[in-house]
Amino acid sequence: MPRATTSTRIGRTAALALSAATLAACAGMTQQERNTVIGAGVGAIGGSVLTGGSTAGAIGGAAVGGVIGHEIDKTKK
């Protein structure tokens, strides 16, 4: 298995730090807002993984995940 490059490690560390900060900020959010943020975070990680660390993949995944997370709670009302 090839070793991760320095930029890949920095990117992963930044993503983890951003995820932790985002989840900590969820305390005053509604359930739908939390679902949107969590969906965006999961989508960003998934998009990045599926595209081999591509920034465009992470951004696209975040957008799709955010929309899906936002729509999840609407069906329960």
Residue pairs with C-beta under 8 A, 6 or more apart in sequence:
4 12
8 53
11 48
11 53
15 44
15 45
15 48
15 58
19 41
19 45
22 37
22 41
23 37
23 38
23 41
26 33
26 34
26 37
29 37
31 73
32 70
32 72
32 73
32 74
35 69
35 70
35 72
35 73
36 66
36 69
36 70
37 66
37 69
38 69
39 65
39 66
39 67
39 68
39 69
39 70
39 72
40 62
40 63
40 65
40 66
40 69
41 62
41 65
42 65
42 69
43 61
43 62
43 63
43 64
43 65
43 66
43 68
43 69
44 58
44 59
44 61
44 62
44 65
45 58
45 61
46 61
46 65
47 54
47 57
47 58
47 59
47 60
47 61
47 62
47 64
47 65
48 54
48 55
48 57
48 58
48 61
50 57
50 61
51 57
51 58
